[in-house]
């Protein structure tokens, strides 16, 4: 069973607009509600693909209830810790002309020490049936980076593979617990290294440095430049798939789902890269964050290329 942990749960409301101008009413031409929060996104995607998972984390309020019900509608088991405040409702603005998109996010969960203890207790109980754990996203106010370290360390002590996706100090602290695989994007990797990464060679070197220090595989999602994977046996560049992009929100989380599917069944990481890349392409074809269709994933799978990178 795949276990996902999302401390800072959210939903994304996506609006497609012809322009964005201050002090003006802007009428959206289309809109959608999608899952948010990296690990929960992975559960949402896995549900569409037909693979079971258990989703944990903090939830609150009406938005939290809607988020949980959406996951359950795709067959995801849920065991969230109820906290104060409200699960986040992000707003994703997508330009009609395809020129780009932006996300507006605010922290609205209120987490107390008793809530953290409750989550840790629930997590410990589900580890007995876990084949792989996906942990990631941001942390709500009042929750320290130590939570990621504890969750990763407990799974690794049981020899359970862990996929980790975070940024900033949370990424640095979580890496200390030696996850199996870490999945930063280019910006997150630059923040971690403290330097500009202007080429694939620079990105590859940064990935090798993390691998050498923390002993984990590194999969870097690069938007239109594809994905660069630093694995134990070989490194790969996976070119982006030629799809009609509607929204890129949640595409990187498709890689989390694909890698989790492979690691949970003991298959090679290369299979996870192939599936994750196909999922990412399928996500880009839908407006809602992290949404995809199984038929699109299957159609794209044969088009994924893994190019050796040295």
C-alpha positions as CSV (number, residue, x, y, z in Angstrom):
1,X,0.0,0.0,0.0
2,X,1.2,3.5,-0.8
3,X,1.0,6.0,2.0
4,X,0.9,9.7,1.3
5,X,1.4,12.5,4.0
6,X,0.4,16.1,3.3
7,X,0.7,18.4,6.3
8,X,-0.5,21.5,4.4
9,X,-3.6,20.2,2.5
10,X,-5.3,22.4,-0.1
11,X,-7.6,22.6,-3.1
12,X,-6.8,24.6,-6.2
13,X,-9.4,26.7,-8.0
14,X,-8.2,27.4,-11.5
15,X,-9.5,30.3,-13.5
16,X,-8.8,30.9,-17.2
17,X,-8.7,34.6,-18.0
18,X,-8.0,36.7,-21.1
19,X,-6.0,39.2,-19.1
20,X,-4.9,40.2,-15.6
21,X,-5.2,43.8,-14.7
22,X,-5.3,45.5,-11.3
23,X,-8.5,47.5,-10.4
24,X,-10.6,45.8,-13.0
25,X,-13.2,43.0,-12.9
26,X,-11.9,40.1,-14.9
27,X,-14.3,37.5,-16.1
28,X,-13.0,33.9,-16.3
29,X,-13.8,32.0,-19.5
30,X,-13.4,28.6,-17.7
31,X,-12.7,27.3,-14.3
32,X,-12.1,24.0,-12.4
33,X,-11.4,22.7,-8.9
34,X,-8.5,20.3,-8.4
35,X,-6.5,18.7,-5.7
36,X,-3.6,20.5,-4.1
37,X,-0.7,19.6,-1.9
38,X,2.0,17.4,-3.4
39,X,1.5,14.1,-1.6
40,X,-2.3,14.4,-1.8
41,X,-1.9,15.1,-5.5
42,X,-0.1,11.8,-5.8
43,X,-3.0,9.9,-4.1
44,X,-5.5,11.7,-6.3
45,X,-3.6,10.6,-9.4
46,X,-3.0,7.1,-8.2
47,X,-6.8,6.8,-7.6
48,X,-7.5,7.7,-11.2
49,X,-4.9,5.2,-12.4
50,X,-6.5,2.5,-10.3
51,X,-3.8,2.0,-7.6
52,X,-4.8,2.1,-3.9
53,X,-3.3,4.5,-1.4
54,X,-3.9,5.9,2.1
55,X,-3.8,9.7,2.5
56,X,-2.8,11.3,5.8
57,X,-2.1,14.9,6.9
58,X,-3.9,17.8,8.4
59,X,-7.3,19.0,7.3
60,X,-9.8,21.7,8.5
61,X,-13.1,23.2,7.7
62,X,-15.4,23.0,4.7
63,X,-12.5,23.0,2.3
64,X,-10.8,20.1,4.1
65,X,-14.0,18.1,4.0
66,X,-14.4,18.7,0.3
67,X,-10.7,17.8,-0.3
68,X,-11.2,14.5,1.6
69,X,-14.4,13.6,-0.2
70,X,-12.7,14.2,-3.6
71,X,-10.0,11.8,-2.6
72,X,-12.5,9.2,-1.4
73,X,-14.4,9.5,-4.7
74,X,-11.4,8.1,-6.4
75,X,-11.0,5.2,-4.0
76,X,-8.4,6.7,-1.8
77,X,-8.5,5.7,1.8
78,X,-8.2,8.8,4.1
79,X,-7.1,9.2,7.7
80,X,-6.6,12.9,8.2
81,X,-6.1,14.7,11.5
82,X,-8.7,17.4,12.0
83,X,-7.1,20.7,13.0
84,X,-8.3,24.3,13.5
85,X,-8.6,27.0,10.8
86,X,-9.3,26.0,7.2
87,X,-7.6,23.8,4.6
88,X,-6.1,26.1,2.0
89,X,-8.0,27.1,-1.2
90,X,-5.4,28.3,-3.7
91,X,-6.2,30.3,-6.8
92,X,-4.4,29.4,-10.1
93,X,-4.7,32.0,-12.9
94,X,-4.1,30.6,-16.4
95,X,-3.9,32.9,-19.3
96,X,-6.2,32.1,-22.3
97,X,-3.4,32.8,-24.8
98,X,-1.2,30.2,-23.2
99,X,1.4,32.8,-22.1
100,X,1.7,31.4,-18.6
101,X,0.1,30.9,-15.2
102,X,0.4,32.0,-11.6
103,X,-0.7,30.6,-8.2
104,X,-2.0,32.6,-5.3
105,X,-1.7,30.7,-2.0
106,X,-2.3,31.6,1.7
107,X,-1.6,29.5,4.8
108,X,-4.8,29.0,6.8
109,X,-4.4,25.8,8.9
110,X,-3.9,26.2,12.6
111,X,-1.9,23.2,14.0
112,X,-1.3,22.6,17.7
113,X,1.1,20.1,19.4
114,X,-1.7,17.7,20.1
115,X,-2.5,17.6,16.3
116,X,1.1,16.8,15.5
117,X,1.1,14.0,18.0
118,X,-2.2,12.6,16.5
119,X,-0.8,12.6,13.0
120,X,2.4,10.9,14.1
121,X,0.3,8.2,15.9
122,X,-1.9,7.6,12.8
123,X,1.2,7.5,10.6
124,X,2.9,4.9,12.8
125,X,-0.1,2.7,12.6
126,X,-0.3,2.7,8.8
127,X,3.4,2.0,8.3
128,X,2.7,-1.6,9.1
129,X,1.0,-1.9,5.7
130,X,3.1,0.5,3.7
131,X,5.1,-0.5,0.6
132,X,6.1,3.1,-0.2
133,X,5.6,6.5,1.5
134,X,5.2,9.9,-0.3
135,X,5.8,12.9,1.9
136,X,5.9,16.5,0.8
137,X,4.6,20.0,0.3
138,X,4.9,23.0,2.6
139,X,4.3,23.0,6.4
140,X,1.5,24.9,8.1
141,X,2.4,27.7,10.5
142,X,3.5,26.3,13.8
143,X,4.9,23.0,12.4
144,X,8.7,22.7,12.3
145,X,10.8,21.1,9.7
146,X,11.5,18.4,12.3
147,X,8.1,16.8,11.3
148,X,9.4,15.8,7.9
149,X,12.6,14.4,9.4
150,X,10.6,12.3,11.9
151,X,8.2,10.9,9.3
152,X,11.0,10.0,6.8
153,X,13.2,8.5,9.5
154,X,10.4,6.2,10.9
155,X,9.7,4.8,7.4
156,X,13.4,4.3,6.6
157,X,14.0,2.5,9.9
158,X,11.5,-0.1,8.6
159,X,13.2,-0.2,5.2
160,X,10.2,1.4,3.5
161,X,11.1,3.5,0.5
162,X,10.3,7.2,0.9
163,X,9.8,9.8,-1.9
164,X,10.2,13.3,-0.6
165,X,9.2,16.6,-2.2
166,X,9.7,19.9,-0.4
167,X,11.6,23.1,-0.6
168,X,13.8,25.4,1.5
169,X,14.8,24.5,5.0
170,X,12.2,21.7,5.0
171,X,13.9,20.0,2.1
172,X,17.3,20.3,3.8
173,X,16.0,18.9,7.1
174,X,14.1,16.0,5.4
175,X,17.2,15.0,3.5
176,X,19.0,14.4,6.8
177,X,16.7,11.4,7.3
178,X,18.0,9.9,4.0
179,X,14.8,9.4,1.9
180,X,15.0,7.0,-1.0
181,X,14.3,9.7,-3.6
182,X,13.9,13.4,-3.6
183,X,12.1,15.4,-6.3
184,X,12.9,19.1,-6.5
185,X,12.2,21.4,-9.4
186,X,14.8,23.7,-10.8
187,X,13.9,26.6,-8.5
188,X,14.0,24.4,-5.4
189,X,17.3,22.9,-6.4
190,X,18.8,26.4,-7.0
191,X,17.5,27.5,-3.6
192,X,19.0,24.4,-2.0
193,X,22.4,24.8,-3.6
194,X,22.5,28.6,-3.3
195,X,23.7,29.0,-6.9
196,X,22.2,29.5,-10.3
197,X,22.0,26.3,-12.4
198,X,22.2,27.6,-15.9
199,X,22.6,24.3,-17.8
200,X,21.7,20.6,-17.7
201,X,25.3,20.0,-16.7
202,X,24.9,22.3,-13.7
203,X,21.7,20.6,-12.7
204,X,23.2,17.2,-13.1
205,X,26.2,18.2,-10.9
206,X,23.9,19.5,-8.2
207,X,22.0,16.2,-8.3
208,X,25.1,14.2,-8.0
209,X,26.2,16.3,-5.0
210,X,23.0,15.5,-3.2
211,X,23.3,11.9,-4.1
212,X,26.8,11.7,-2.7
213,X,25.9,13.4,0.6
214,X,22.5,11.9,1.4
215,X,22.6,8.6,-0.6
216,X,19.3,9.2,-2.3
217,X,18.2,9.3,-5.9
218,X,17.4,12.8,-7.3
219,X,14.7,13.5,-9.9
220,X,14.6,17.1,-11.0
221,X,11.5,18.3,-12.9
222,X,12.4,21.1,-15.4
223,X,9.1,22.1,-17.0
224,X,9.6,22.4,-20.7
225,X,13.1,21.0,-20.5
226,X,11.8,17.7,-19.2
227,X,13.2,15.7,-16.3
228,X,16.7,14.9,-15.2
229,X,17.1,11.8,-13.0
230,X,20.2,10.9,-11.0
231,X,19.8,7.2,-10.1
232,X,22.1,4.7,-8.4
233,X,23.0,2.9,-11.6
234,X,22.5,5.4,-14.4
235,X,21.4,9.0,-15.0
236,X,18.6,9.9,-17.5
237,X,17.2,12.8,-19.3
238,X,13.5,12.4,-20.1
239,X,12.3,14.9,-22.7
240,X,8.9,16.6,-22.2
241,X,6.1,14.9,-24.1
242,X,4.4,16.8,-27.0
243,X,1.0,17.4,-25.6
244,X,-1.5,20.3,-25.9
245,X,-0.8,22.0,-22.6
246,X,-3.9,23.4,-20.8
247,X,-2.3,23.8,-17.3
248,X,1.0,22.6,-15.8
249,X,-0.2,22.8,-12.2
250,X,0.4,19.4,-10.6
251,X,2.5,18.0,-13.4
252,X,5.5,17.4,-11.2
253,X,3.3,15.5,-8.8
254,X,2.6,13.1,-11.6
255,X,6.2,12.0,-11.3
256,X,5.7,11.4,-7.6
257,X,2.8,9.1,-8.4
258,X,4.7,7.2,-11.1
259,X,7.8,6.7,-8.9
260,X,5.6,5.6,-6.0
261,X,3.8,3.0,-8.2
262,X,7.2,1.5,-9.2
263,X,8.8,1.6,-5.8
264,X,5.8,0.1,-4.0
265,X,5.9,-2.9,-6.3
266,X,9.6,-3.4,-6.3
267,X,10.0,-2.4,-10.0
268,X,13.0,-0.5,-11.4
269,X,13.0,3.3,-11.0
270,X,13.2,3.6,-14.8
271,X,9.7,2.2,-14.9
272,X,8.6,4.8,-12.4
273,X,10.2,7.5,-14.6
274,X,8.3,6.3,-17.6
275,X,5.0,6.2,-15.8
276,X,5.6,9.5,-14.0
277,X,6.5,11.2,-17.3
278,X,3.3,9.9,-18.9
279,X,1.2,11.0,-16.0
280,X,2.8,14.5,-16.1
281,X,1.9,14.8,-19.7
282,X,-1.7,13.7,-19.0
283,X,-1.9,16.2,-16.2
284,X,-0.9,19.0,-18.5
285,X,-3.9,18.2,-20.7
286,X,-6.4,18.9,-18.0
287,X,-7.4,22.3,-16.5
288,X,-7.7,21.2,-12.8
289,X,-4.6,20.8,-10.8
290,X,-3.2,17.3,-10.8
291,X,-6.1,16.0,-12.8
292,X,-5.6,13.4,-15.5
293,X,-7.3,10.6,-17.4
294,X,-6.1,7.0,-17.3
295,X,-6.6,6.7,-21.0
296,X,-4.3,9.6,-21.7
297,X,-1.6,8.1,-19.4
298,X,-1.7,4.8,-21.2
299,X,-1.6,6.5,-24.6
300,X,1.4,8.6,-23.6
301,X,3.4,5.8,-22.0
302,X,4.8,4.5,-25.2
303,X,6.0,7.9,-26.2
304,X,8.3,8.5,-23.2
305,X,12.0,8.5,-24.0
306,X,14.8,7.8,-21.4
307,X,18.0,9.3,-22.8
308,X,21.2,8.3,-21.0
309,X,22.9,11.4,-19.4
310,X,26.5,11.5,-18.5
